[in-house]
Each structure stands twice: as structure tokens, then as C-alpha cells.
Amino acid sequence: MDRELRQPWLVAVWPGMGGVAQIAGTYLVRALDMQPLAELDARPFHATQSIAVKDGLVQPPDRPRSVFYVWRNPRAGRDLIVMLADEQPSIDAARYGEALLDVAAEHGVERVFTFAAMATPAHPSADPRVFAVVTDASALSDLDRAQVARLQEGEITGLNGVFVTLAAARGVKGTCLLGEFPFFAATVPNPKASAAVLRVFSQLSGIEVGLAELLADARRIEKGLIEHLENLQKAARLAARSVEAPGGEHEHALEAGLQDPFAPAPDVVARIEALFAQARRDRSRALELKSELDRHGLFRDYEDRFLDLFKRAS
């Protein structure tokens, strides 16, 4: 008979940007050879949005699953539970989170973690940073010991943020670890960011996880991301030049009789403001905005506003 779990922690992950959370959670399950522990019937929390058809026949709708896996530490340390979900709930997310916490409580979970992604202007070749938020001030010292940056401000969307607050309401400490990835690649799997998150989680939990396989995948994807970024930057430069008025902006400023001949011309400011509005709706336009700011030597003037575009994590 399996022994009772020892001081278990729970990691809960859902799909999100860059697949950062789902890749990290799935890798944990596989690397530790975790075994199924329980499954939440998540059907009440998912609305069927579409159906599949094959050879003229309607196929039964897929049922998104929320499955708990367990790892029993062969040493004296704590055990681990990982909950992998196929989808974020579309109905009553808070009640879904409470149902998951009911399962966690049955197994004595003492602390919960969620993994998430943080889009920034980072270059694909850079080492991803990991940001963290906690629900209890006493846990901040854990972050400091692991040299993890605190997320100073921003917003965490979806269950990644909501779940830890639901846990805190039950007196269970919660932590969300956010892996940094390049904002232009939200739809591309990013195992590099996942590996960074797992490295920090290992430090905090004391559970060792070999990352060689994940990092090998990361190197392959990184090369493609760099090439993709270079193509996007080239396209953004061409787009910016195509709307440039004849003559330099400084000449326009002088002709307009502006007091500061080095101030950006009104048409430049108007284009930058339009690009900011577009980038708020569509992050992919941020590359064009960055190219335009760099071309006019204005990035430092607008840097805070530009970075504000990426203060939402998922």
C-alpha cells in the first residue's frame, strides 16, 4: 500500500503563452516518472465551443481533463503533486479552482505553485529571467534566497493568478513563477523559459530535476526564433520607411518654426502614438513601434510606455 504523502506541494498548470507552463508541468511529470493520483471531473466548467466532423459524421466533443499526478520522494524530503489541465475553464473559473483545491486538501497539500509566462522585449538568445509573486509576505525571503526577482507590478491573467489567491483564502501559501519569453513569439513553444522556471522551482522545493532534454529542445527552437525575429525586424523597418515623408524630420521641424529643432516632428509623434495604440491591441505591432522609436532615436524617451505594454502575464 502506498504511504501517505509527506508535506506535499502542488504545482498547477494550464495552457498559456509560449506553452511555458504546460511544457514545464508536463516535463516535471515525465522527468520524475509521476503516477496518476486523481482526476477532477471538469465537464461542468467547460462549454463546448465547436465540434469535429469526420466523413460527414459529428464526432463526440473532446472532454478537457484536469489530472493530478504524484511523485513520492524516495528520500526524506517532501512529495510533489502536479495538476495538468488541457484547458483553462470557460465557466465559473473560481468554482473550478475551489474544486481543485478540495482535491489538494484531501492529500494534505501545504503550498501551491502555478507557472506562467511573462512577455518582454527580451532577445531570443538571452537567458530568460524568472519573476515571482507570493501570497504571503513570509514567503518573500524564500524568493530572496533563490535570487528570484519579484514582479513589482503588473497583471496575471487566468487561473495562474486566481488559483494562488484562492489557496491563500484557505490559509495555503501560493507562489506564481513567471518565465520570460520574447513578446513576438507568444504562439511558439518556449522550452527555454520553461527550463528557467523549473530551475527556480527546484531551488525553492529542493526537488532536483534534470533539464538536459528540455534545454536541447530550447536550442533548436532558439535558432528559429532568432531567424524569425530578424525577418520581423526587417519587415518593420521597411514598413516604417514606407510612410516616411520626403525630407528629414528635423527639416520639417525647422520649417514649422518649432522652438526645439531636435524635437520630433508632429507627424512623427502622431505615427508613434498610432503605433502605441495598435500595439496595445496587437503585440506583434510592437516590433514596428520599436523600430520607429529606434529610427528617430526616441526609444529612451518612450521606454517606460513601451515596457508597460508587456506588464500582463499569462
VOLUM-266045 format. One record per residue: residue in one letter; z, y, x of N, C-alpha, C in turn. Coordinates in pm, whole numbers, plus 50000, padded with zeros to 5 digits. Atoms other than C-alpha are relative to their C-alpha. Layout:
AZYXZYXZYX
...
***
This chain:
M500004987850085500005000050000500005012650087
D500054987649922499115034750131501315007549987
R498764992250002502095055550229499785013349929
E500094986650059502885088550060499535009950106
L500544990349906501265118650213501115008350063
R499024992249926503155138250477499575014650008
Q500214985549993503255176050428498525003849997
P501464998049996499575177150331499595014549974
W500694987650029497405207850343498724996549927
L501235001950075494415212050114498965010350044
V501154991249979491015226350203499074998349881
A500905000450116488865235149901498755008050032
V501254993049967485195244049945498994998849888
W501104999350096482305254149723498755005150072
P501214994649939478665262349798500045015250004
G500034985449986478045297849918498985004050104
M500984994649907476085319850156500004992350132
G500145006949873474755302250462500534985850000
G499415013450006476325270050340501214998550089
V498935000349899479205279350571501164991249957
A498855007650047482005264950359499654985449978
Q500355013750036480195234250233499694991650124
I500285007249876478925224550578501304996450072
A498735002349931482415228350727500824989249929
G499215009950075484115208550448499414986150008
T500665013049993481555180650448500134994050139
Y499845004949863481745178150825501414994750024
L498615004749988485535175250809500164986049940
V499885012950068485275146550562499374988950083
R500715010249923482765128150776500654997650137
A499445001349865484335135351117501344992750000
L498675006550007487795123651006499954987049921
D500165012350078486395094450804500984999949882
M499094998650113488265106850499499574991149884
Q500255009250111488555084850192500225007049866
P499804993950132488205094049822501444998349952
L498635000250049491555102549668500055001949849
A499974996950144490875117049322498765008149967
E501124991650045488225134649116500405007249873
L499754992150120488605162648867498794999149909
D501094999650098486525159548552499655014649977
A500364985850001484745192748594499015003549890
R501004997250102482395189548295500365011749910
P499694988550088484335214548078499775013650065
F500094987249929483815241148346498575003250047
H501394997849959480045238448388499084999749878
A501004999450107477395249648141498664995150054
T501325004849960474065231448159498995011349983
Q500934988750002471535258248252498544995749995
S501385004849999468415236748286500024984749996
I500115014650002467165201248255498794996050085
A501115005449920464905179848471499114991449911
V500975008050075461765163248339499234991350099
K500785009249917460025132748485499104991849911
D500995007550078456835117748343500155002649851
G499904996350140457375136648020501334997049935
L498705003650056460935124147974501095009350054
V498854991949959464015146147979501014990950069
Q499035007749923466435133848243501435004649965
P498604995950024470215133348189500405010850099
P499624989149909471705165148334500954995050108
D499075003349892473435162348669501405005249963
R498624995850024477215164148647500625004650131
P499384995149876478675186848916501364993550020
R498775007149971481525168849087500965008550083
S498944994049918484815180949236500884988550047
V499385012349950486085152649457500985003250112
F498984998749897489265151049666499904988250096
Y499985010249895489255132149996501285001550081
V498734999649928492295123050204499854994350140
W499875005049863493005118250573501484998550030
R498615002849963496265101850672500115000350151
N499874997849856497235113851016500594987650067
P499475011949934497655083551246501185003150091
R498864995949918500175103751445501105005349909
A498854995450078503285121651332499715012949923
G500304987150062501515153051210499704999249852
R500264998850143500575164850864498714992949962
D501215005750055497975148250645499115011149945
L500964990050045494925165650505499244995049878
I500845002750116493105167050171498885010350000
V501144990950013489635181850133499384998049863
M500675000650130488145190149794498595005750016
L501394995849994484345191649791499455001649859
A500584997350132482705207549488498515002150013
D501454998449999479005206049407499585014149962
E500364986750049479025239749232501265008149972
Q498974991350053481155269649151500014998449848
P499975001450146482345267448789499295011749933
S500664989450076480335287148534500815004049878
I499164997450117483035285948265501464999750043
D498544999749983486705296348291500424995650140
A499725003449861487005296448670501494998950029
A498565000449974490735303548663500624986949950
R499445012650052491505273448443499544988150085
Y500495010349908489315252048669500854999750127
G499164999349881491295264248971501394994449975
E498685005350033494565256148796499964984849989
A500135014650010493315221048721499954993650138
L500035005149862492535215949089501395000550062
L498654998749943495995228449182500974989949938
D499195010650060497535203748936499854987050080
V500235012049918495905175549136500685001650135
A499374997549870497095191449460501514998349991
A498555001150016500655193649326500454985549988
E499655014250013500645156649238500134993350135
H499985006149867500105149249606500815008250100
G499074992849915502615174149742499395010050096
V500664990549911500205199349893500925012150026
E499104989249962502145225850085499285013150032
R500744987949967499395250250175498534997549969
V501425001650033495815256550064499155009350085
F500994992449926492795268750255498695000149923
T501394999850042489385279950145499185005050117
F500954995249900486365285450368498975008549930
A500984991150060483865313150306499115005750109
A500964993949908481035332850465500135015149994
M499924985449990481035368750584498715005150062
A501264994749949477635385750619500255012850077
T499904988049918477435411350900498675002050071
P501234998049923474705426651119499974992350132
A499935007849875475515400551387498654994250036
H501235006349952472675387651602500184984949997
P499865014650009471955350151560500514993550129
S499575005849874472655344351930501485002550031
A498614996449973476155359551913500954989149952
D498965009350046479305338551884500595005549870
P499484994950127480425341351519501505002850008
R498584997350016483735357951457500514992949874
V499375005450120486175343551206501055010049955
F499034991050060488095366450975500904991849908
A499075007450084491105355950771500795009449911
V499044993450088493205366850476501034989749957
V498925008950043496525352250367500685006049879
T499324995450120498595354550053501475003350024
D498584998149970501955356950228500145006650137
A499874992649874502985381750497500544991250113
S499435008549896504905354350679498934991850072
A501075007849939501585336850749499165008350097
L500774991749909500175366550940500274996450146
S499695003849862501985355051253499194987850044
D500855011549966500015322451236498625004650045
L501304994749963496795342451249500055006450139
D499884993449870498055362551544500074989850113
R499905010449896498965331051739498654993550026
A501335006149984495495317051676498945010450039
Q500904988949964493965351051768498825001249903
V501004998650105492135353051438500075014349947
A500044986350050491015387251318500355000349851
R499724998050142492495398650988498875008049937
L500974992150075489985410550731500735012249947
Q499244987950033491125446450695499735005149859
E500354995550134489285454750374498714993149958
G501215006350051486505442150154500274992549872
E499915007550125486005417749870499534985750024
I500405014049989485845379749849499654995349859
T500465003850132483795367249558500174985149976
G499955014150037484055334449370501364993750021
L498755007449989486695307349392500615000750139
N499464999249865487045312149768501195009650007
G498884990750003489265341949699500964997349887
V499155001950118490545334349350500954988350018
F499205012249991491815299749440501315002350077
V498784998049923494275311649704501005008749925
T499064992050078495725337549466500654991549890
L499415009050099496215310549201501084991450065
A499005008049928498025289549461501255008450029
A498864991349969500195319049561500895002149879
A499214998350122501265323449198500914988049975
R499165012050011502675288049223500974998650117
G499115000749885504545295749541499434992250116
V500665007349892502005278149765499205010150083
K500704990649914500735297850064498504996950002
G501445001749996497005303650076499365007950113
T500754993549892494565312550354498524998149975
C501455000950006490865320350341499445003650137
L500664997749870488845317250663498535002949975
L501364995450026485545335850667499194999950130
G500855000949883482815326850916498885010249994
E501014989549993480475354451027498604994050018
F501385004349982476735349850992499075012049980
P500914988650013473655372851012499605002349855
F500204996950143473165390450680498624996449949
F501375002550047469405384150671499754985249972
A500225014550011469925346250663500944993549900
A499045005250098472035340950352499594986549943
T500465012550060469865312150233499764989050104
V500235009749893469655294550571501334993550040
P498755006649959472315268250659500435005150138
N499514994449875474525281850936501164991750056
P498945008549944476435253651110500785006850113
K499294992849893477325277751392501235007149944
A498874993450064479525297951157501014989649950
S499115010750047480915265551009500854994650114
A499265005049884481895253451356501095009950042
A499004989849965483675286451425501194999349905
V498925001250099485665282651102500854987650029
L499265012449975486605246651185500835001050128
R499234998349877487695256451534501315007349972
V498784992750036490155281551388500914991449914
F499185008750083491315257051123500734989650084
S499355009849912492045231451395501195006250071
Q498894993249934494175257051576501185001849906
L498934997250095496145265451263500684987249951
S499465012350059496585229651141500484990050102
G499665010149899496935210951468499194987349986
I500855011750021494255186551347498735001650083
E501144999049910491645180451616498744994549933
V501295004150056488025178551505498925002450106
G501094998549905485165171851747498835007149936
L501044991650060482405197351691498634998350066
A501245001349923479655184751925498784998449910
E501145002450088477385172351646499625012749923
L500244987750076477765204351446499365010650089
L500544990049909477055226151749498574996750042
A501385003949971473925206151828499075004649888
D500784995050114472645213951478499865015250007
A500004985449993473605250351532498975005150100
R500954995549899471505253351847498564999149950
R501355001550054468425240551669499685011049900
I500234989850103468815264651378499995014050060
E499924986849938469705294151603498635004550052
K501324996649946466295293051772499075005049889
G500844995850112464535295151435500445013349942
L499504987450054466785323551319499605011850087
I500404989149910466025344251628498545003549980
E501424997650024462295340051573499805007049865
H500124993950132462725348751204500445014650004
L499524986349989464735379951291498965008850068
E501004992049930462095391751536498825003249909
N501104997550095459415387851268500405010249894
L499524990450100461535406651014500095014150059
Q499894987049935462215434651261498635006350020
K501364994949982458525437851339499445005249867
A500484995750132457705439650967500705012749955
A499264988050040460455465450911499505012250075
R500524988749922459135487351194498645004649945
L501314996650054455635485751051500135007149866
A499794993750130456925494350703500505014350016
A499474986549979458855524150837498925009550049
R501054991449946455865537351031498945003449895
S501064997950099453545533750733500295011749908
V499664988850088455435560550541500315012850077
E499694988349918455865584550833498975010949975
A500914988750022454375618550759499365004250131
P500634995449876451895633451010500915009950071
G499164991049923453665651451293501414994850009
G498635004649981457215646151419500945006649903
E499034994550095460255651551200500595013150052
H499424987849946461545678151440499085011849976
E500934989250030458365698051388500185004749856
H499784996450141458925696651011501265008249986
A498734992750010462485708451061499815014450045
L500214986549951461345738051265499175008349903
E500844992950095458615747051017500775004049876
A499214996950120461165746050735501055010650027
G499044989649967463315770850924501434995349994
L498645005050001466335748450943500785005850117
Q499174994449895469225762251144500154990350117
D499875009949895469605729851339498684992650015
P501325006349986466205718951473500094985250026
F499855014249972467635684951563500564992249881
A499565006950121468895677151214498814992649940
P501125007350060466815650851031499365008149888
A500734992850104464135665050807500384994649863
P499635004350135464755663550431499294987249955
D500705011950043462055637250383500574987550068
V499375011249930463755615050645501304996349931
V498735002650069467135618950476499754993449865
A500315005850132465565611250138499614985350013
R500405014049982463965579450272501204991350036
I498815007749962467235568250432500874997349877
E499185001950120469105573850106499354989949907
A500695009750085466445554349916500184985950054
L499825013249939466745525550164501444995149983
F498625004150026470535525550127500134994549858
A499945004650139470125522349750499344986349985
Q500695012950008467635493849793500804989150069
A499235010149926469835475950050501254995849925
R498855003950081472795476849813499624989549897
R500475009750098470715457349563499444987550066
D500685011149933468885435449814500315001050149
R499574999149861470505428550153498844998750099
S501115001849908467145418650303499375013450039
R500554986849968466135455650290500825007250107
A499164993549900468965463750532499335000350137
L500724999949872466735454350826499075012150008
E500874988350003464245480950723500815012850015
L499124988449988467095505750685500475001750144
K499534999349861468465497051031498885004850092
S501134995849918465015501051184499735014949985
E500234985850025464605535151022501075008650066
L498914992649936468025546951142499845000250151
D500185000749855467325534851496498835008750045
R501204992649963463885550951500500285015150009
H499674985750000465405585151425501295003050076
G498774997849923468475580051644501195003649914
L498964996050096470745582251339501004989049968
F499145011250042472485548651332501475003650011
R498584996749985475785562051466500495009249889
D499614990950108475795589151201500244992549869
Y499935007450126475375563250926500674986450017
E499515013549969477125533551090501024995149899
D498955004450094480175532650859499394996249866
R500645003250129477995533650547499184987250010
F500805012049981475705506950690500904987649998
L499105011549995478615483450764500664997449866
D499425001750134480035489750417499144991049911
L500885008750079477005471150281500414985350008
F499715014249975478485438750418501474996749983
K498585002450019482085441050306500314991349879
R499785010050106481645414150041499774986450060
A500125013649947482275378250142499894990349886
S500185010250105481435346649951500284986350055
***
